[in-house]
Amino acid sequence: MIKNERQRRITRAHAEKFRDALHELAATPRPKNVPMKLWEAQTAGLKSQLQDLEAELQEYETLKTGGRKISRWIPSKDCRRY
């Protein structure tokens, strides 16, 4: 979870690097010594990480603009520890 502007800038820079890596991977033919499944897994991993970073950025922007509040869970006296 992004908590401040510094973290937002860092996350945004990382997202851009993942985006660039995806573009570079898409523009590069798969080397013959790399199995197709490995190539696809690498692409899927980059896409997944990029989606996670973009979701964090979106969540931060939503919270920053007051679009959603974070609720705090306060345990009840009736809760038992197991």
C-alpha positions as a LaTeX table, in Angstrom:
\begin{tabular}{lrrr}
\hline
Residue & $x$ (\AA) & $y$ (\AA) & $z$ (\AA) \\
\hline
Met1 & 0.00 & 0.00 & 0.00 \\
Ile2 & 1.33 & 3.38 & $-0.99$ \\
Lys3 & 1.28 & 5.75 & 1.98 \\
Asn4 & 2.84 & 8.97 & 0.69 \\
Glu5 & 3.95 & 10.90 & $-2.39$ \\
Arg6 & 7.49 & 9.57 & $-2.24$ \\
Gln7 & 6.24 & 5.99 & $-2.38$ \\
Arg8 & 3.87 & 6.98 & $-5.19$ \\
Arg9 & 6.74 & 8.38 & $-7.26$ \\
Ile10 & 8.86 & 5.27 & $-6.69$ \\
Thr11 & 5.96 & 2.94 & $-7.54$ \\
Arg12 & 5.21 & 4.96 & $-10.67$ \\
Ala13 & 8.86 & 4.71 & $-11.78$ \\
His14 & 8.83 & 0.94 & $-11.20$ \\
Ala15 & 5.60 & 0.60 & $-13.16$ \\
Glu16 & 7.19 & 2.48 & $-16.06$ \\
Lys17 & 10.19 & 0.14 & $-16.00$ \\
Phe18 & 7.89 & $-2.89$ & $-16.11$ \\
Arg19 & 5.93 & $-1.30$ & $-18.98$ \\
Asp20 & 9.19 & $-0.70$ & $-20.89$ \\
Ala21 & 10.33 & $-4.27$ & $-20.23$ \\
Leu22 & 7.03 & $-5.61$ & $-21.59$ \\
His23 & 7.35 & $-3.50$ & $-24.74$ \\
Glu24 & 10.93 & $-4.65$ & $-25.22$ \\
Leu25 & 9.96 & $-8.29$ & $-24.68$ \\
Ala26 & 7.11 & $-7.99$ & $-27.18$ \\
Ala27 & 9.44 & $-6.48$ & $-29.77$ \\
Thr28 & 12.09 & $-9.17$ & $-29.30$ \\
Pro29 & 11.76 & $-12.54$ & $-30.99$ \\
Arg30 & 11.97 & $-15.49$ & $-28.63$ \\
Pro31 & 15.45 & $-16.98$ & $-28.63$ \\
Lys32 & 15.50 & $-20.56$ & $-29.91$ \\
Asn33 & 17.15 & $-21.80$ & $-26.72$ \\
Val34 & 14.30 & $-20.44$ & $-24.54$ \\
Pro35 & 11.26 & $-22.73$ & $-24.27$ \\
Met36 & 7.92 & $-21.17$ & $-25.24$ \\
Lys37 & 6.45 & $-21.85$ & $-21.77$ \\
Leu38 & 9.33 & $-20.00$ & $-20.11$ \\
Trp39 & 8.94 & $-17.07$ & $-22.52$ \\
Glu40 & 5.19 & $-16.92$ & $-21.81$ \\
Ala41 & 5.76 & $-17.21$ & $-18.05$ \\
Gln42 & 8.21 & $-14.31$ & $-18.17$ \\
Thr43 & 5.69 & $-12.17$ & $-20.03$ \\
Ala44 & 2.87 & $-13.16$ & $-17.68$ \\
Gly45 & 5.02 & $-12.34$ & $-14.64$ \\
Leu46 & 5.83 & $-8.88$ & $-15.94$ \\
Lys47 & 2.16 & $-8.20$ & $-16.75$ \\
Ser48 & 1.05 & $-9.40$ & $-13.33$ \\
Gln49 & 3.55 & $-7.23$ & $-11.48$ \\
Leu50 & 2.61 & $-4.22$ & $-13.60$ \\
Gln51 & $-1.08$ & $-4.77$ & $-12.82$ \\
Asp52 & $-0.28$ & $-4.93$ & $-9.09$ \\
Leu53 & 1.67 & $-1.67$ & $-9.23$ \\
Glu54 & $-1.05$ & 0.06 & $-11.25$ \\
Ala55 & $-3.70$ & $-1.13$ & $-8.77$ \\
Glu56 & $-1.67$ & 0.30 & $-5.89$ \\
Leu57 & $-1.32$ & 3.62 & $-7.72$ \\
Gln58 & $-5.05$ & 3.71 & $-8.41$ \\
Glu59 & $-5.88$ & 2.89 & $-4.80$ \\
Tyr60 & $-3.60$ & 5.68 & $-3.56$ \\
Glu61 & $-5.16$ & 8.20 & $-5.92$ \\
Thr62 & $-8.66$ & 7.15 & $-4.84$ \\
Leu63 & $-7.78$ & 7.50 & $-1.16$ \\
Lys64 & $-5.98$ & 10.80 & $-1.77$ \\
Thr65 & $-9.01$ & 12.33 & $-3.47$ \\
Gly66 & $-11.34$ & 11.10 & $-0.74$ \\
Gly67 & $-13.05$ & 8.55 & $-2.95$ \\
Arg68 & $-12.82$ & 5.79 & $-0.37$ \\
Lys69 & $-12.05$ & 5.60 & 3.30 \\
Ile70 & $-10.02$ & 2.95 & 5.07 \\
Ser71 & $-12.01$ & 1.43 & 7.87 \\
Arg72 & $-10.28$ & 0.27 & 10.99 \\
Trp73 & $-11.34$ & $-2.96$ & 12.58 \\
Ile74 & $-11.61$ & $-2.69$ & 16.34 \\
Pro75 & $-11.90$ & $-6.03$ & 18.09 \\
Ser76 & $-14.92$ & $-6.56$ & 20.27 \\
Lys77 & $-14.62$ & $-7.48$ & 23.93 \\
Asp78 & $-16.43$ & $-10.67$ & 23.01 \\
Cys79 & $-13.70$ & $-11.87$ & 20.65 \\
Arg80 & $-11.80$ & $-14.81$ & 22.03 \\
Arg81 & $-8.22$ & $-15.63$ & 21.25 \\
Tyr82 & $-7.64$ & $-19.09$ & 19.92 \\
\hline
\end{tabular}
